[in-house]
Amino acid sequence: MVLAIWALATMALAPLPLRHQILPGLALLLVLPVVLVWTGRVHGYLPVLIGFAAAVSLFRKPLKVLWRRLVRRS
């Protein structure tokens, strides 16, 4: 249930302009590990894998930019 609410919150951010997505998106990204651990404890590993795949899909562009920045620095 919590993972579904998290997914709906991320989808609600999608139509917003990028400058309005940054802070709420960062908050949702920081809350994600807690939500995944909680979901894993309650429902097992399969919903966690699905939730992780959904998170990677939703945050693929910001994660790609973050990855490029990390690679450039090292």
Backbone as numpy.savetxt, mean C-alpha at the origin, in Angstrom:
# Nx Ny Nz CAx CAy CAz Cx Cy Cz
-11.47 -7.74 6.85 -12.29 -6.55 6.85 -11.42 -5.28 6.85
-10.41 -5.28 7.69 -9.54 -4.11 7.77 -8.77 -3.94 6.47
-8.34 -5.04 5.89 -7.62 -4.97 4.62 -8.54 -4.46 3.50
-9.79 -4.83 3.54 -10.75 -4.33 2.55 -10.96 -2.83 2.70
-11.05 -2.35 3.93 -11.20 -0.91 4.17 -9.95 -0.17 3.70
-8.78 -0.77 3.96 -7.52 -0.16 3.49 -7.53 -0.06 1.96
-7.95 -1.13 1.30 -7.98 -1.13 -0.17 -8.97 -0.08 -0.70
-10.11 0.04 -0.07 -11.08 1.06 -0.49 -10.53 2.47 -0.28
-9.80 2.67 0.81 -9.20 3.98 1.07 -8.16 4.32 0.01
-7.37 3.35 -0.40 -6.38 3.61 -1.44 -7.05 3.90 -2.78
-8.12 3.21 -3.06 -8.83 3.47 -4.32 -9.52 4.83 -4.30
-9.90 5.29 -3.12 -10.51 6.61 -3.03 -9.50 7.72 -3.33
-8.22 7.43 -3.13 -7.18 8.42 -3.42 -6.89 8.54 -4.91
-7.15 7.51 -5.66 -6.76 7.46 -7.07 -7.27 8.63 -7.91
-8.52 9.05 -7.78 -8.97 10.14 -8.65 -8.46 11.52 -8.24
-7.84 11.62 -7.08 -7.34 12.92 -6.63 -6.10 13.33 -7.41
-5.85 14.63 -7.52 -4.60 15.07 -8.15 -3.40 14.55 -7.34
-2.28 14.38 -8.01 -1.11 13.77 -7.37 -0.67 14.53 -6.13
-0.72 15.82 -6.14 -0.27 16.60 -4.98 -1.15 16.35 -3.75
-2.39 15.92 -3.96 -3.28 15.61 -2.84 -3.18 14.14 -2.42
-2.50 13.33 -3.19 -2.37 11.91 -2.88 -1.17 11.60 -1.99
-0.20 12.48 -1.93 1.08 12.15 -1.31 0.95 11.84 0.18
0.41 12.73 0.97 0.34 12.50 2.42 -0.60 11.35 2.80
-1.82 11.31 2.27 -2.67 10.16 2.61 -2.10 8.84 2.10
-1.48 8.87 0.93 -0.87 7.66 0.39 0.29 7.18 1.24
1.08 8.11 1.73 2.20 7.75 2.60 1.68 7.16 3.91
0.61 7.75 4.45 0.02 7.21 5.68 -0.50 5.79 5.46
-1.16 5.58 4.34 -1.67 4.24 4.04 -0.54 3.24 3.82
0.54 3.69 3.22 1.68 2.81 3.00 2.36 2.46 4.32
2.41 3.39 5.24 3.01 3.11 6.55 2.14 2.22 7.42
0.84 2.28 7.24 -0.09 1.45 8.01 -0.17 0.03 7.45
0.22 -0.13 6.19 0.10 -1.43 5.53 0.73 -2.59 6.28
1.97 -2.50 6.78 2.51 -3.67 7.50 1.68 -4.08 8.71
1.15 -3.12 9.42 0.30 -3.43 10.58 -0.96 -4.15 10.14
-1.57 -3.66 9.08 -2.79 -4.27 8.55 -2.51 -5.69 8.05
-1.38 -5.89 7.37 -1.05 -7.21 6.86 -0.76 -8.20 7.99
-0.05 -7.76 9.02 0.23 -8.65 10.15 -1.07 -9.00 10.86
-1.91 -8.01 11.07 -3.19 -8.26 11.73 -4.03 -9.24 10.91
-4.10 -9.02 9.61 -4.85 -9.91 8.74 -4.26 -11.31 8.76
-2.94 -11.41 8.77 -2.29 -12.71 8.82 -2.59 -13.47 10.09
-2.63 -12.78 11.20 -2.93 -13.44 12.48 -4.38 -13.93 12.53
-5.27 -13.17 11.93 -6.68 -13.53 12.00 -7.08 -14.54 10.93
-6.60 -14.35 9.70 -7.09 -15.14 8.57 -6.07 -16.06 7.91
-4.81 -15.96 8.27 -3.80 -16.82 7.65 -3.02 -16.09 6.57
-2.15 -16.86 5.89 -1.20 -16.24 4.97 -1.79 -15.90 3.60
-2.80 -16.61 3.15 -3.33 -16.38 1.80 -3.91 -14.96 1.64
-4.74 -14.48 2.55 -5.20 -13.08 2.41 -4.05 -12.07 2.49
-2.99 -12.41 3.23 -1.84 -11.51 3.31 -1.15 -11.44 1.95
-0.99 -12.57 1.29 -0.38 -12.58 -0.04 -1.22 -11.78 -1.03
-2.53 -11.94 -0.96 -3.42 -11.19 -1.85 -3.34 -9.70 -1.54
-3.33 -9.35 -0.26 -3.23 -7.95 0.14 -1.90 -7.33 -0.26
-0.83 -8.10 -0.13 0.49 -7.61 -0.53 0.54 -7.38 -2.03
-0.02 -8.31 -2.80 -0.06 -8.15 -4.25 -0.89 -6.92 -4.65
-2.00 -6.72 -3.96 -2.82 -5.54 -4.24 -2.08 -4.26 -3.90
-1.34 -4.26 -2.79 -0.59 -3.07 -2.39 0.51 -2.75 -3.39
1.22 -3.78 -3.85 2.26 -3.55 -4.85 1.64 -3.02 -6.14
0.49 -3.54 -6.49 -0.19 -3.07 -7.69 -0.63 -1.61 -7.55
-1.17 -1.26 -6.40 -1.66 0.10 -6.19 -0.53 1.11 -6.09
0.59 0.70 -5.51 1.70 1.62 -5.30 2.86 1.35 -6.25
2.59 0.77 -7.42 3.68 0.37 -8.31 4.49 1.56 -8.80
3.87 2.66 -9.14 4.63 3.81 -9.64 5.43 4.48 -8.52
4.84 4.77 -7.36 5.67 5.34 -6.29 6.78 4.41 -5.83
6.52 3.10 -5.81 7.56 2.15 -5.41 8.67 2.09 -6.45
8.32 2.24 -7.72 9.33 2.25 -8.78 10.23 3.47 -8.65
9.63 4.63 -8.36 10.42 5.85 -8.17 11.32 5.70 -6.95
10.79 5.17 -5.86 11.58 4.97 -4.65 12.73 4.01 -4.93
12.48 2.93 -5.66 13.52 1.96 -5.99 14.63 2.62 -6.81
14.26 3.44 -7.78 15.27 4.12 -8.61 16.13 5.06 -7.77
15.51 5.77 -6.85 16.28 6.67 -5.98 17.24 5.89 -5.09
16.78 4.76 -4.57 17.65 3.95 -3.72 18.82 3.37 -4.51
18.57 2.96 -5.74 19.63 2.38 -6.57 20.64 3.44 -6.95
20.20 4.64 -7.24 21.11 5.73 -7.61 22.04 6.10 -6.46
21.54 6.07 -5.24 22.35 6.45 -4.09 23.39 5.42 -3.73
23.15 4.19 -4.08 24.11 3.14 -3.70 25.04 2.76 -4.81
